[in-house]
């Protein structure tokens, strides 16, 4: 997986941790890392990862709008994970 980060994950575990740090759900992480029968979905998630990485970098640098966007990603992930657990 290519990421815009200079700290490109080297192992599968590092890759999983990287996407977890961007607050993707477990299901989304597995789609990105292990692939999917739907290459469109995988491509969209990989592109979203690039965007999220930028948002989180700006948020950490003190950007108020980016901090709000980051909090929204976190809330969204928590809701999605609860929904995924309920579906299992």
Secondary structure, 3 states (H helix, E strand, C coil): CCCCCCCCCCCHHHHHHHHHHCCCCHHHHHHHHHCCCCHHHHHHHHHHHHHHHHHHHHHHCCCHHHHHHHHHHHHHHHHHHHHHHHHC
